[in-house]
């Protein structure tokens, strides 16, 4: 497992990287947004731990560009306690989770395990409504055509597909995919859902995900 720690405060960056190495991870550091993008493009990182307040290119923009370039790994944002707005924005831009600074190394390690566990799993390809979902690669095809989703969008779709035909309440999605600590951010579910619908329907006539008023989302 290879992790990139993006943090401009050198003592924090090196302490986190050293701690992760002691836990058995490969860990590199980047000190600004430009270096972060270069390194993420040059190596296969499973996880990027991304400070939001960075020189040259800020963390939100780094996150946005990584997802625009289809970076396949997980992104955990490291945010100041006051930065709720930035956290929401980061999740909207494709981050998988966030951690409030200062944090204990054990907390970061737990988040890394959680986001990579959600990504992996030996589940078989799931088929529903003309969709094929491969949880090992996060690959989605609709009627044989590739649909490119962020990891979070994939999780939402995979969850709906596992419960095909049942209206899944927003609260259930949050609880199952985010965990209760993210519960203030219901708006982010709507954003992910809008993006997911747009991508799934692009070039296809029939919408796949319906909203059942007062009940939730249904595939
Ligand atoms: Ca910083």
py3Dmol code that shows the C-alpha trace and the ligand (Angstrom):
import py3Dmol

protein = """\
ATOM      1  CA  UNK A   1       0.000   0.000   0.000  1.00  0.00           C
ATOM      2  CA  UNK A   2       1.504   3.300  -1.102  1.00  0.00           C
ATOM      3  CA  UNK A   3       0.489   6.642   0.387  1.00  0.00           C
ATOM      4  CA  UNK A   4       1.293  10.211  -0.644  1.00  0.00           C
ATOM      5  CA  UNK A   5       1.252  12.752   2.178  1.00  0.00           C
ATOM      6  CA  UNK A   6       0.679  16.278   0.857  1.00  0.00           C
ATOM      7  CA  UNK A   7       1.443  18.830   3.557  1.00  0.00           C
ATOM      8  CA  UNK A   8       3.460  22.046   3.415  1.00  0.00           C
ATOM      9  CA  UNK A   9       4.394  21.993   7.095  1.00  0.00           C
ATOM     10  CA  UNK A  10       7.529  19.904   6.844  1.00  0.00           C
ATOM     11  CA  UNK A  11       7.648  18.607  10.455  1.00  0.00           C
ATOM     12  CA  UNK A  12       4.057  17.322  10.142  1.00  0.00           C
ATOM     13  CA  UNK A  13       4.649  15.801   6.712  1.00  0.00           C
ATOM     14  CA  UNK A  14       7.752  13.918   7.756  1.00  0.00           C
ATOM     15  CA  UNK A  15       6.261  12.786  11.079  1.00  0.00           C
ATOM     16  CA  UNK A  16       3.159  11.409   9.331  1.00  0.00           C
ATOM     17  CA  UNK A  17       5.198   9.699   6.620  1.00  0.00           C
ATOM     18  CA  UNK A  18       7.562   8.201   9.198  1.00  0.00           C
ATOM     19  CA  UNK A  19       4.633   6.941  11.253  1.00  0.00           C
ATOM     20  CA  UNK A  20       2.968   5.379   8.221  1.00  0.00           C
ATOM     21  CA  UNK A  21       6.218   3.622   7.290  1.00  0.00           C
ATOM     22  CA  UNK A  22       6.392   2.172  10.789  1.00  0.00           C
ATOM     23  CA  UNK A  23       2.923   0.779  10.187  1.00  0.00           C
ATOM     24  CA  UNK A  24       4.132  -0.930   7.030  1.00  0.00           C
ATOM     25  CA  UNK A  25       2.992   1.539   4.379  1.00  0.00           C
ATOM     26  CA  UNK A  26       5.167   3.006   1.684  1.00  0.00           C
ATOM     27  CA  UNK A  27       4.910   6.748   2.198  1.00  0.00           C
ATOM     28  CA  UNK A  28       6.127   9.752   0.196  1.00  0.00           C
ATOM     29  CA  UNK A  29       5.637  13.441   0.851  1.00  0.00           C
ATOM     30  CA  UNK A  30       4.845  16.447  -1.327  1.00  0.00           C
ATOM     31  CA  UNK A  31       5.111  20.019  -0.026  1.00  0.00           C
ATOM     32  CA  UNK A  32       2.811  21.886  -2.418  1.00  0.00           C
ATOM     33  CA  UNK A  33       0.023  21.366  -4.921  1.00  0.00           C
ATOM     34  CA  UNK A  34       2.236  21.255  -7.990  1.00  0.00           C
ATOM     35  CA  UNK A  35       4.508  18.619  -6.521  1.00  0.00           C
ATOM     36  CA  UNK A  36       1.453  16.644  -5.361  1.00  0.00           C
ATOM     37  CA  UNK A  37       0.015  16.483  -8.890  1.00  0.00           C
ATOM     38  CA  UNK A  38       3.384  15.565 -10.379  1.00  0.00           C
ATOM     39  CA  UNK A  39       3.957  12.761  -7.917  1.00  0.00           C
ATOM     40  CA  UNK A  40       0.395  11.421  -8.168  1.00  0.00           C
ATOM     41  CA  UNK A  41       0.812  11.300 -11.934  1.00  0.00           C
ATOM     42  CA  UNK A  42       4.173   9.560 -11.760  1.00  0.00           C
ATOM     43  CA  UNK A  43       3.484   6.833  -9.172  1.00  0.00           C
ATOM     44  CA  UNK A  44       0.650   4.486  -8.284  1.00  0.00           C
ATOM     45  CA  UNK A  45      -0.702   5.735  -4.991  1.00  0.00           C
ATOM     46  CA  UNK A  46      -3.481   3.895  -3.234  1.00  0.00           C
ATOM     47  CA  UNK A  47      -4.211   6.871  -1.006  1.00  0.00           C
ATOM     48  CA  UNK A  48      -3.414  10.592  -1.067  1.00  0.00           C
ATOM     49  CA  UNK A  49      -3.618  12.413   2.268  1.00  0.00           C
ATOM     50  CA  UNK A  50      -4.227  15.958   1.157  1.00  0.00           C
ATOM     51  CA  UNK A  51      -3.857  19.077   3.264  1.00  0.00           C
ATOM     52  CA  UNK A  52      -6.288  21.728   1.996  1.00  0.00           C
ATOM     53  CA  UNK A  53      -4.236  24.826   2.649  1.00  0.00           C
ATOM     54  CA  UNK A  54      -1.241  24.437   0.331  1.00  0.00           C
ATOM     55  CA  UNK A  55       1.114  26.703  -1.597  1.00  0.00           C
ATOM     56  CA  UNK A  56       0.857  27.097  -5.397  1.00  0.00           C
ATOM     57  CA  UNK A  57      -2.318  25.035  -5.899  1.00  0.00           C
ATOM     58  CA  UNK A  58      -4.706  24.549  -2.985  1.00  0.00           C
ATOM     59  CA  UNK A  59      -5.935  21.142  -1.870  1.00  0.00           C
ATOM     60  CA  UNK A  60      -9.474  21.492  -3.273  1.00  0.00           C
ATOM     61  CA  UNK A  61      -8.064  22.229  -6.720  1.00  0.00           C
ATOM     62  CA  UNK A  62      -5.541  19.374  -6.424  1.00  0.00           C
ATOM     63  CA  UNK A  63      -8.435  17.055  -5.575  1.00  0.00           C
ATOM     64  CA  UNK A  64     -10.507  18.334  -8.507  1.00  0.00           C
ATOM     65  CA  UNK A  65      -7.638  17.854 -10.968  1.00  0.00           C
ATOM     66  CA  UNK A  66      -6.797  14.378  -9.684  1.00  0.00           C
ATOM     67  CA  UNK A  67     -10.385  13.276 -10.245  1.00  0.00           C
ATOM     68  CA  UNK A  68     -10.551  15.042 -13.618  1.00  0.00           C
ATOM     69  CA  UNK A  69      -7.481  13.010 -14.616  1.00  0.00           C
ATOM     70  CA  UNK A  70      -9.190   9.845 -13.323  1.00  0.00           C
ATOM     71  CA  UNK A  71      -6.780   9.300 -10.457  1.00  0.00           C
ATOM     72  CA  UNK A  72      -7.943   5.856  -9.263  1.00  0.00           C
ATOM     73  CA  UNK A  73      -6.827   6.049  -5.629  1.00  0.00           C
ATOM     74  CA  UNK A  74      -8.523   7.278  -2.488  1.00  0.00           C
ATOM     75  CA  UNK A  75      -8.239  10.863  -1.252  1.00  0.00           C
ATOM     76  CA  UNK A  76      -8.407  11.816   2.421  1.00  0.00           C
ATOM     77  CA  UNK A  77      -8.510  15.544   3.091  1.00  0.00           C
ATOM     78  CA  UNK A  78      -6.717  16.983   6.079  1.00  0.00           C
ATOM     79  CA  UNK A  79      -8.612  20.058   7.227  1.00  0.00           C
ATOM     80  CA  UNK A  80      -8.552  22.688   9.931  1.00  0.00           C
ATOM     81  CA  UNK A  81     -11.289  22.460  12.530  1.00  0.00           C
ATOM     82  CA  UNK A  82     -12.931  25.619  11.174  1.00  0.00           C
ATOM     83  CA  UNK A  83     -12.971  24.452   7.573  1.00  0.00           C
ATOM     84  CA  UNK A  84     -16.432  22.880   7.257  1.00  0.00           C
ATOM     85  CA  UNK A  85     -17.140  24.679   3.998  1.00  0.00           C
ATOM     86  CA  UNK A  86     -13.877  23.387   2.534  1.00  0.00           C
ATOM     87  CA  UNK A  87     -14.673  19.859   3.670  1.00  0.00           C
ATOM     88  CA  UNK A  88     -17.991  19.891   1.831  1.00  0.00           C
ATOM     89  CA  UNK A  89     -16.321  21.352  -1.226  1.00  0.00           C
ATOM     90  CA  UNK A  90     -13.591  18.716  -1.067  1.00  0.00           C
ATOM     91  CA  UNK A  91     -16.118  15.890  -0.871  1.00  0.00           C
ATOM     92  CA  UNK A  92     -17.915  17.436  -3.844  1.00  0.00           C
ATOM     93  CA  UNK A  93     -14.641  17.412  -5.749  1.00  0.00           C
ATOM     94  CA  UNK A  94     -14.165  13.695  -5.240  1.00  0.00           C
ATOM     95  CA  UNK A  95     -12.463  13.308  -1.875  1.00  0.00           C
ATOM     96  CA  UNK A  96     -13.456  10.107  -0.064  1.00  0.00           C
ATOM     97  CA  UNK A  97     -13.087  11.207   3.500  1.00  0.00           C
ATOM     98  CA  UNK A  98     -11.617  13.903   5.688  1.00  0.00           C
ATOM     99  CA  UNK A  99      -9.726  14.149   8.935  1.00  0.00           C
ATOM    100  CA  UNK A 100      -9.633  17.218  11.167  1.00  0.00           C
ATOM    101  CA  UNK A 101      -6.205  18.471  12.236  1.00  0.00           C
ATOM    102  CA  UNK A 102      -4.550  17.861  14.597  1.00  0.00           C
ATOM    103  CA  UNK A 103      -5.060  14.110  14.430  1.00  0.00           C
ATOM    104  CA  UNK A 104      -3.363  11.070  15.906  1.00  0.00           C
ATOM    105  CA  UNK A 105      -1.508   8.804  13.520  1.00  0.00           C
ATOM    106  CA  UNK A 106      -3.750   5.938  14.620  1.00  0.00           C
ATOM    107  CA  UNK A 107      -6.800   7.931  13.413  1.00  0.00           C
ATOM    108  CA  UNK A 108      -5.243   8.488  10.014  1.00  0.00           C
ATOM    109  CA  UNK A 109      -4.313   4.818   9.758  1.00  0.00           C
ATOM    110  CA  UNK A 110      -7.916   3.878  10.599  1.00  0.00           C
ATOM    111  CA  UNK A 111      -9.249   6.180   7.865  1.00  0.00           C
ATOM    112  CA  UNK A 112      -6.774   4.750   5.350  1.00  0.00           C
ATOM    113  CA  UNK A 113      -7.900   1.227   6.212  1.00  0.00           C
ATOM    114  CA  UNK A 114     -11.567   2.249   5.943  1.00  0.00           C
ATOM    115  CA  UNK A 115     -11.357   3.963   2.563  1.00  0.00           C
ATOM    116  CA  UNK A 116      -9.219   1.239   1.022  1.00  0.00           C
ATOM    117  CA  UNK A 117     -11.476  -1.481   2.407  1.00  0.00           C
ATOM    118  CA  UNK A 118     -14.471   0.214   0.788  1.00  0.00           C
ATOM    119  CA  UNK A 119     -12.514   0.321  -2.462  1.00  0.00           C
ATOM    120  CA  UNK A 120     -11.497  -3.315  -2.465  1.00  0.00           C
ATOM    121  CA  UNK A 121     -13.252  -6.553  -1.749  1.00  0.00           C
ATOM    122  CA  UNK A 122     -13.406  -9.724  -3.743  1.00  0.00           C
ATOM    123  CA  UNK A 123     -17.038  -9.266  -4.785  1.00  0.00           C
ATOM    124  CA  UNK A 124     -18.028 -10.534  -8.182  1.00  0.00           C
ATOM    125  CA  UNK A 125     -19.229  -8.323 -10.998  1.00  0.00           C
ATOM    126  CA  UNK A 126     -22.731  -7.099 -10.284  1.00  0.00           C
ATOM    127  CA  UNK A 127     -25.310  -6.888 -13.072  1.00  0.00           C
ATOM    128  CA  UNK A 128     -28.527  -4.875 -12.880  1.00  0.00           C
ATOM    129  CA  UNK A 129     -30.662  -2.952 -15.380  1.00  0.00           C
ATOM    130  CA  UNK A 130     -28.157  -3.174 -18.226  1.00  0.00           C
ATOM    131  CA  UNK A 131     -25.308  -2.164 -15.906  1.00  0.00           C
ATOM    132  CA  UNK A 132     -22.163  -4.107 -15.096  1.00  0.00           C
ATOM    133  CA  UNK A 133     -20.250  -3.064 -11.979  1.00  0.00           C
ATOM    134  CA  UNK A 134     -16.868  -4.507 -11.113  1.00  0.00           C
ATOM    135  CA  UNK A 135     -15.972  -3.695  -7.478  1.00  0.00           C
ATOM    136  CA  UNK A 136     -12.357  -4.779  -7.950  1.00  0.00           C
ATOM    137  CA  UNK A 137     -11.641  -2.158 -10.596  1.00  0.00           C
ATOM    138  CA  UNK A 138     -14.537   0.286  -9.974  1.00  0.00           C
ATOM    139  CA  UNK A 139     -15.352  -0.195 -13.641  1.00  0.00           C
ATOM    140  CA  UNK A 140     -18.916   0.487 -14.774  1.00  0.00           C
ATOM    141  CA  UNK A 141     -20.456  -0.271 -18.124  1.00  0.00           C
ATOM    142  CA  UNK A 142     -23.946   0.580 -19.293  1.00  0.00           C
ATOM    143  CA  UNK A 143     -25.074  -1.585 -22.200  1.00  0.00           C
ATOM    144  CA  UNK A 144     -21.419  -2.347 -22.862  1.00  0.00           C
ATOM    145  CA  UNK A 145     -20.286   1.299 -22.834  1.00  0.00           C
ATOM    146  CA  UNK A 146     -17.799   2.458 -20.184  1.00  0.00           C
ATOM    147  CA  UNK A 147     -19.105   5.044 -17.724  1.00  0.00           C
ATOM    148  CA  UNK A 148     -16.382   6.825 -15.761  1.00  0.00           C
ATOM    149  CA  UNK A 149     -17.349   7.393 -12.121  1.00  0.00           C
ATOM    150  CA  UNK A 150     -15.490   8.666  -9.097  1.00  0.00           C
ATOM    151  CA  UNK A 151     -14.982   6.068  -6.344  1.00  0.00           C
ATOM    152  CA  UNK A 152     -17.780   7.666  -4.312  1.00  0.00           C
ATOM    153  CA  UNK A 153     -20.209   7.649  -7.225  1.00  0.00           C
ATOM    154  CA  UNK A 154     -19.314   4.016  -7.808  1.00  0.00           C
ATOM    155  CA  UNK A 155     -20.113   3.158  -4.181  1.00  0.00           C
ATOM    156  CA  UNK A 156     -23.503   4.842  -4.369  1.00  0.00           C
ATOM    157  CA  UNK A 157     -24.378   3.072  -7.598  1.00  0.00           C
ATOM    158  CA  UNK A 158     -23.085  -0.252  -6.296  1.00  0.00           C
ATOM    159  CA  UNK A 159     -25.213   0.117  -3.171  1.00  0.00           C
ATOM    160  CA  UNK A 160     -28.338   0.955  -5.197  1.00  0.00           C
ATOM    161  CA  UNK A 161     -27.626  -1.961  -7.542  1.00  0.00           C
ATOM    162  CA  UNK A 162     -27.302  -4.375  -4.616  1.00  0.00           C
ATOM    163  CA  UNK A 163     -30.738  -3.186  -3.523  1.00  0.00           C
ATOM    164  CA  UNK A 164     -32.206  -2.992  -6.993  1.00  0.00           C
ATOM    165  CA  UNK A 165     -35.895  -2.070  -7.036  1.00  0.00           C
ATOM    166  CA  UNK A 166     -35.964  -0.823  -3.450  1.00  0.00           C
ATOM    167  CA  UNK A 167     -36.119   2.898  -2.628  1.00  0.00           C
ATOM    168  CA  UNK A 168     -33.012   3.618  -0.546  1.00  0.00           C
ATOM    169  CA  UNK A 169     -33.356   6.616   1.791  1.00  0.00           C
ATOM    170  CA  UNK A 170     -30.638   9.246   1.700  1.00  0.00           C
ATOM    171  CA  UNK A 171     -29.981   8.648   5.407  1.00  0.00           C
ATOM    172  CA  UNK A 172     -29.242   4.997   4.699  1.00  0.00           C
ATOM    173  CA  UNK A 173     -26.726   5.897   1.986  1.00  0.00           C
ATOM    174  CA  UNK A 174     -24.986   8.297   4.348  1.00  0.00           C
ATOM    175  CA  UNK A 175     -24.903   5.788   7.167  1.00  0.00           C
ATOM    176  CA  UNK A 176     -23.675   2.905   5.041  1.00  0.00           C
ATOM    177  CA  UNK A 177     -21.209   4.718   2.789  1.00  0.00           C
ATOM    178  CA  UNK A 178     -19.965   7.637   4.853  1.00  0.00           C
ATOM    179  CA  UNK A 179     -20.473   6.574   8.439  1.00  0.00           C
ATOM    180  CA  UNK A 180     -22.301   8.675  10.986  1.00  0.00           C
ATOM    181  CA  UNK A 181     -19.508  11.227  11.428  1.00  0.00           C
ATOM    182  CA  UNK A 182     -20.374  12.685   8.015  1.00  0.00           C
ATOM    183  CA  UNK A 183     -24.069  13.062   8.765  1.00  0.00           C
ATOM    184  CA  UNK A 184     -24.135  16.886   8.640  1.00  0.00           C
ATOM    185  CA  UNK A 185     -23.298  16.783   4.969  1.00  0.00           C
ATOM    186  CA  UNK A 186     -26.521  15.541   3.380  1.00  0.00           C
ATOM    187  CA  UNK A 187     -26.090  18.144   0.657  1.00  0.00           C
ATOM    188  CA  UNK A 188     -23.056  16.230  -0.609  1.00  0.00           C
ATOM    189  CA  UNK A 189     -25.211  13.160  -1.296  1.00  0.00           C
ATOM    190  CA  UNK A 190     -27.375  15.254  -3.599  1.00  0.00           C
ATOM    191  CA  UNK A 191     -24.320  16.539  -5.420  1.00  0.00           C
ATOM    192  CA  UNK A 192     -22.903  13.039  -5.886  1.00  0.00           C
ATOM    193  CA  UNK A 193     -26.321  11.789  -6.991  1.00  0.00           C
ATOM    194  CA  UNK A 194     -26.707  14.547  -9.580  1.00  0.00           C
ATOM    195  CA  UNK A 195     -23.251  13.823 -10.988  1.00  0.00           C
ATOM    196  CA  UNK A 196     -23.928  10.093 -11.024  1.00  0.00           C
ATOM    197  CA  UNK A 197     -27.223  10.520 -12.866  1.00  0.00           C
ATOM    198  CA  UNK A 198     -25.708  12.863 -15.408  1.00  0.00           C
ATOM    199  CA  UNK A 199     -22.857  10.439 -16.163  1.00  0.00           C
ATOM    200  CA  UNK A 200     -25.127   7.397 -16.334  1.00  0.00           C
ATOM    201  CA  UNK A 201     -27.590   9.084 -18.651  1.00  0.00           C
ATOM    202  CA  UNK A 202     -25.051  10.737 -20.925  1.00  0.00           C
ATOM    203  CA  UNK A 203     -25.830   9.350 -24.381  1.00  0.00           C
ATOM    204  CA  UNK A 204     -28.637   7.116 -23.116  1.00  0.00           C
ATOM    205  CA  UNK A 205     -32.343   7.858 -23.263  1.00  0.00           C
ATOM    206  CA  UNK A 206     -33.692   6.216 -20.140  1.00  0.00           C
ATOM    207  CA  UNK A 207     -32.777   7.523 -16.668  1.00  0.00           C
ATOM    208  CA  UNK A 208     -31.670   4.664 -14.409  1.00  0.00           C
ATOM    209  CA  UNK A 209     -32.076   6.198 -10.974  1.00  0.00           C
ATOM    210  CA  UNK A 210     -35.467   7.500  -9.906  1.00  0.00           C
ATOM    211  CA  UNK A 211     -36.373   9.534  -6.840  1.00  0.00           C
ATOM    212  CA  UNK A 212     -39.339   8.223  -4.887  1.00  0.00           C
ATOM    213  CA  UNK A 213     -40.748  11.201  -3.029  1.00  0.00           C
ATOM    214  CA  UNK A 214     -40.310  10.819   0.710  1.00  0.00           C
ATOM    215  CA  UNK A 215     -38.667   7.399   0.336  1.00  0.00           C
ATOM    216  CA  UNK A 216     -35.355   7.705  -1.440  1.00  0.00           C
ATOM    217  CA  UNK A 217     -33.487   6.684  -4.561  1.00  0.00           C
ATOM    218  CA  UNK A 218     -34.246   3.584  -6.564  1.00  0.00           C
ATOM    219  CA  UNK A 219     -32.455   1.799  -9.400  1.00  0.00           C
TER     220      UNK A 219
END
"""
ligand_1 = """\
1
CA
Ca -1.042 23.615 5.132
"""
view = py3Dmol.view(width=600, height=400)
view.addModel(protein, "pdb")
view.setStyle({"model": 0}, {"cartoon": {"style": "trace"}})
view.addModel(ligand_1, "xyz")
view.setStyle({"model": 1}, {"stick": {}})
view.zoomTo()
view.show()
